[in-house]
């Protein structure tokens, strides 16, 4: 007499079996089995899991950025546009006229580009003040550095082109000379008896 083996007789329900199967398959997909140099099993994240984590991180970053752009940035912009700054002395007493944040930024940018710098582009505060001497303004230094960089790149490119042309010309001249030498040399064989 044979008895039928059912899930219930084994102590499982259909839901238990499905849950265990899904858990086992997920574990197999998300981790890969490797072996160390002694032959022992090691588990590491599978390529699928790494790509899934990368996509999840990117999705989270995109969502946070979208929320910040929609809700946070307009609020910060409003605060920055309406912020008023007041200069004070060392005792906290107000001095000078209050300025908006944007006016303050413009003033600082103007002061920065018009600041006197040495031949290395450093202000007195940035460099060793003992050996510092004024050379120009920061904006003039930056323009000169930019021009020098672009001229240097153009000169290098022109030199490379010229060198390539010269090398090609020398190669052709050498080939012509070798052909002339080969044509002018006559080989004669004499047999002595």
C-alpha positions as CSV (number, residue, x, y, z in Angstrom):
1,X,0.0,0.0,0.0
2,X,1.5,3.3,-1.1
3,X,0.7,6.6,0.4
4,X,0.9,9.7,-1.6
5,X,3.5,12.2,-0.4
6,X,2.0,15.7,-0.2
7,X,3.4,19.0,0.9
8,X,1.3,18.9,4.0
9,X,2.6,15.5,5.0
10,X,6.1,16.9,4.7
11,X,5.2,19.9,6.9
12,X,5.1,22.6,4.2
13,X,2.3,24.7,2.9
14,X,2.3,25.9,-0.7
15,X,3.1,29.5,0.5
16,X,6.1,28.2,2.6
17,X,7.5,26.3,-0.4
18,X,7.1,29.4,-2.7
19,X,8.8,31.7,-0.1
20,X,11.7,29.3,0.3
21,X,12.1,28.9,-3.4
22,X,12.0,32.6,-4.1
23,X,14.5,33.2,-1.3
24,X,16.9,30.6,-2.6
25,X,16.7,31.8,-6.2
26,X,17.2,35.4,-5.1
27,X,20.3,34.4,-3.1
28,X,21.7,32.5,-6.1
29,X,21.1,35.5,-8.4
30,X,22.5,38.1,-6.0
31,X,25.7,36.2,-5.0
32,X,28.2,34.2,-6.8
33,X,30.2,31.3,-5.5
34,X,34.0,31.5,-6.0
35,X,36.9,29.6,-4.6
36,X,40.0,30.9,-2.8
37,X,43.5,29.6,-3.5
38,X,42.9,26.7,-0.9
39,X,39.8,25.6,-2.7
40,X,37.4,26.9,0.0
41,X,34.1,28.3,-1.1
42,X,33.7,32.1,-0.9
43,X,30.6,34.1,-1.8
44,X,30.8,37.6,-3.4
45,X,28.2,39.9,-4.9
46,X,27.2,38.9,-8.4
47,X,27.5,41.3,-11.3
48,X,23.7,41.5,-11.4
49,X,23.6,42.6,-7.8
50,X,26.3,45.2,-8.4
51,X,24.5,46.6,-11.4
52,X,21.2,46.6,-9.5
53,X,22.8,48.5,-6.6
54,X,24.3,51.0,-9.0
55,X,21.0,51.6,-10.6
56,X,19.3,52.0,-7.3
57,X,21.9,54.5,-6.1
58,X,21.5,56.5,-9.3
59,X,17.7,56.4,-9.0
60,X,17.9,57.6,-5.4
61,X,20.4,60.4,-6.4
62,X,18.1,61.5,-9.3
63,X,15.0,61.5,-7.0
64,X,16.8,63.5,-4.3
65,X,18.0,66.0,-6.9
66,X,14.6,66.4,-8.4
67,X,13.0,67.0,-5.0
68,X,15.7,69.5,-4.0
69,X,15.3,71.3,-7.3
70,X,11.6,71.5,-7.0
71,X,11.2,72.4,-3.3
72,X,14.6,73.4,-1.8
73,X,16.3,75.5,-4.5
74,X,13.4,78.0,-4.9
75,X,13.5,78.6,-1.1
76,X,17.3,79.0,-1.0
77,X,17.1,81.4,-4.0
78,X,14.5,83.5,-2.2
79,X,16.6,83.6,0.9
80,X,19.8,84.6,-1.1
81,X,18.0,87.3,-3.0
82,X,16.4,88.9,0.2
83,X,19.4,88.4,2.5
84,X,20.9,91.7,3.7
85,X,24.5,91.8,5.2
86,X,25.8,94.4,7.5
87,X,29.5,95.0,8.2
88,X,30.4,95.4,11.9
89,X,33.5,96.4,13.8
90,X,35.2,94.1,16.3
91,X,32.7,95.1,19.0
92,X,29.7,94.2,16.8
93,X,28.7,97.8,16.1
94,X,27.3,98.4,12.7
95,X,29.4,100.4,10.2
96,X,28.8,101.3,6.6
97,X,25.7,100.7,4.6
98,X,23.9,97.3,4.6
99,X,24.1,95.4,1.3
100,X,22.2,92.6,-0.3
101,X,23.9,89.2,-0.8
102,X,24.1,89.8,-4.5
103,X,25.7,93.2,-4.1
104,X,28.2,91.7,-1.6
105,X,29.1,89.0,-4.2
106,X,29.6,91.6,-6.9
107,X,31.8,93.7,-4.6
108,X,33.9,90.7,-3.6
109,X,34.3,89.6,-7.2
110,X,35.5,93.1,-8.2
111,X,37.9,93.2,-5.3
112,X,39.3,89.8,-6.2
113,X,40.0,90.5,-9.8
114,X,41.4,93.9,-9.1
115,X,43.7,92.7,-6.3
116,X,47.4,93.2,-6.8
117,X,49.4,90.0,-7.3
118,X,53.1,89.0,-7.8
119,X,54.6,87.4,-10.9
120,X,53.2,84.0,-9.8
121,X,49.6,85.3,-9.5
122,X,49.6,85.3,-5.7
123,X,48.4,88.2,-3.5
124,X,50.4,89.4,-0.5
125,X,48.2,87.4,1.8
126,X,48.7,84.2,-0.3
127,X,52.4,84.4,-0.7
128,X,55.4,84.9,1.5
129,X,54.9,88.6,2.3
130,X,58.6,89.3,3.0
131,X,59.6,88.6,-0.6
132,X,56.4,89.7,-2.3
133,X,56.4,92.5,-4.8
134,X,53.5,93.8,-6.9
135,X,53.6,92.8,-10.5
136,X,50.0,93.3,-11.9
137,X,46.3,92.7,-11.1
138,X,44.8,89.3,-10.8
139,X,42.7,89.7,-13.9
140,X,45.7,90.8,-16.0
141,X,47.7,87.9,-14.7
142,X,44.8,85.5,-15.5
143,X,44.5,86.8,-19.0
144,X,48.2,86.6,-19.6
145,X,48.3,83.0,-18.3
146,X,45.4,82.1,-20.5
147,X,47.0,83.6,-23.6
148,X,50.4,81.9,-22.8
149,X,48.7,78.5,-22.4
150,X,46.8,78.9,-25.8
151,X,49.9,80.2,-27.6
152,X,52.0,77.3,-26.2
153,X,49.5,74.7,-27.4
154,X,49.3,76.3,-30.9
155,X,53.1,76.4,-31.1
156,X,53.5,72.8,-30.1
157,X,50.9,71.8,-32.7
158,X,52.7,73.8,-35.4
159,X,56.0,72.2,-34.4
160,X,54.6,68.7,-34.6
161,X,53.2,69.4,-38.1
162,X,56.5,70.9,-39.2
163,X,58.5,68.0,-37.8
164,X,56.3,65.5,-39.5
165,X,56.7,67.3,-42.9
166,X,60.5,67.5,-42.5
167,X,60.8,63.8,-41.5
168,X,58.7,62.8,-44.5
169,X,60.9,64.9,-46.8
170,X,64.1,63.4,-45.4
171,X,62.7,59.9,-45.8
172,X,61.9,60.6,-49.5
173,X,65.3,62.1,-50.2
174,X,67.1,59.1,-48.6
175,X,65.1,56.7,-50.7
176,X,65.9,58.6,-53.9
177,X,69.7,58.6,-53.0
178,X,69.6,54.9,-52.2
179,X,68.0,54.1,-55.5
180,X,70.6,56.1,-57.3
181,X,73.4,54.3,-55.5
182,X,71.9,50.9,-56.2
183,X,71.5,51.8,-59.9
184,X,75.1,53.1,-60.2
185,X,76.7,50.1,-58.6
186,X,77.6,47.4,-61.2
187,X,78.4,44.0,-59.9
188,X,80.8,42.0,-62.0
189,X,81.7,38.4,-61.5
190,X,85.0,37.0,-62.9
191,X,85.9,33.4,-62.9
192,X,89.6,32.5,-62.6
193,X,90.7,29.3,-64.2
